[in-house]
């Protein structure tokens, strides 16, 4: 239940865990597809990190900024 708009954390039965049996119900092809998706996220995060480093170096007054 809720008390003043805040969920009551003592009542754990009201908080379903949507991924508790994720790996049990996942087939081999779904597992591979999820792995590929995570690999893409990792590659994209590397691009974002590089972009942020370059932006930070350009913003910085220190001209001796190395990547």
C-alpha positions in Angstrom: 0.0 0.0 0.0 0.9 3.7 -0.1 1.2 6.1 2.8 1.1 9.8 1.8 1.9 8.9 -1.8 5.0 6.9 -0.8 5.0 3.1 -1.4 5.2 0.9 1.7 8.4 -1.0 1.4 7.4 -3.5 4.1 4.9 -5.0 1.8 7.3 -6.8 -0.7 4.5 -8.8 -2.2 3.2 -5.7 -4.0 6.6 -5.2 -5.7 6.8 -7.7 -8.6 10.2 -8.5 -10.0 9.7 -8.6 -13.8 13.1 -10.2 -14.5 13.4 -12.7 -11.7 13.1 -15.7 -14.1 14.6 -13.9 -17.1 17.4 -16.4 -17.7 15.3 -19.4 -17.0 12.7 -18.5 -19.7 15.3 -17.2 -22.2 16.1 -19.5 -25.1 19.5 -19.9 -26.7 18.7 -17.6 -29.7 17.3 -14.9 -27.3 20.4 -15.2 -25.2 22.7 -14.6 -28.2 20.6 -11.7 -29.4 20.8 -10.1 -25.9 24.6 -10.6 -26.0 24.8 -8.8 -29.4 22.6 -6.0 -28.1 24.9 -5.5 -25.0 28.0 -5.5 -27.3 26.4 -2.7 -29.3 25.7 -0.7 -26.1 29.3 -1.2 -25.0 30.6 0.1 -28.4 28.2 3.1 -28.3 29.2 3.9 -24.7 32.9 3.9 -25.8 32.0 6.5 -28.5 30.1 8.6 -25.9 33.1 8.5 -23.5 35.5 9.5 -26.3 33.2 12.4 -27.3 33.0 13.6 -23.7 36.8 13.5 -23.3 37.2 15.6 -26.5 34.6 18.1 -25.5 36.1 18.4 -22.0 39.6 19.0 -23.6 38.3 21.6 -25.9 36.5 23.4 -23.1 39.6 23.2 -20.9 42.2 26.0 -20.9 44.9 23.4 -20.7 46.2 22.9 -24.3 48.2 19.8 -23.3 45.2 17.6 -23.0 45.8 14.0 -24.2 43.2 11.4 -25.1 
